[in-house]
Every structure is written in structure tokens, then in C-alpha cells.
């Protein structure tokens, strides 16, 4: 069984790093014997904000985060980063939760692989 931790730092839009990380995490989380966890920090905290409205035909990171959590991955969002960006707990996408660096440290020790985007 593989245990992979994804750490995202980039904003949901403007670059494709978070988009590509979510694509990979979604695919990996559906693979048999794989366990995925994802920690959103810095500008990536906005990836888990609910109510995102994007132009028609453009990818929506909120929906991608939801898809990853429905595949069984655990997704945490840095609480300090949420506060700095004015994201209250009630605006997080379903399946995600406010977290701390202590949880990130524990997840880093848990993981076989850590991928940073």
C-alpha cells in the first residue's frame, strides 16, 4: 500500500500547479492500495473555498477538491492561511477541514512519498 501526501502552495487559478496536483491526487486516490492525503497552505487554501464561480468551460478547483475527497482522500487546509485570506470555516468545501502545521508534520511522518506543488 502506498501512502502519498500532497502539499499544495499555489493559488487555485493563475497557474496550473494546484490543478495538476488535484488531477494526480484524484487519479492516485482511486488506485487500489493507495492512500492519499492533501494539505492546502498559502494561496492553495483558496482551492477549498466553496462557492467558486468560473467561466463556462474552465476547470473549477472546488469541484476537483470535492472529487478527491469523495475518492477517499483526506484534505486539510492550513488554518493560519485561511485566516490570512479571510476564509471562515463555514466556507470550506464539504469533506475538507481546518488544520494545523502539527497535523501536517504528523502526515509527513506517515507518508511514504511527499509531493509538493
Steps between C-alpha positions, in 0.01 A plus 500: 500500500635843406449805720538831318477850645438790265590848624356781288617861524388670177170685445209320341519711185781687322732200488418136436702350785202448733288379207763243403551391861127438537491307174780272620358467853159409361643231274727360771224497763289275276783248455473181703730490802572873496428743781513872429504803728518861388595812693410840353707792622587852390294609202391137444265541799265672254471175302264371770280810515139420417293704258764538229361638174714453191436571132316227311740235373769589758606257771363553851740416783222478759339219299838330454568511876156348562572223251827418679329480840222281358774263378603452862788747530524716811538874430607754762531876470750707699301704753751784513492523120118503507502786751749701293269466197172564683364148450275402792454133592143505367622581148712187460401244240323196645746226594782740589588638840701774674836367615838583651868454429503235772268288285719567195804383698320181605388436142855554376622230740217270384572536127721282280511781243452874535423696184516880521321717245 
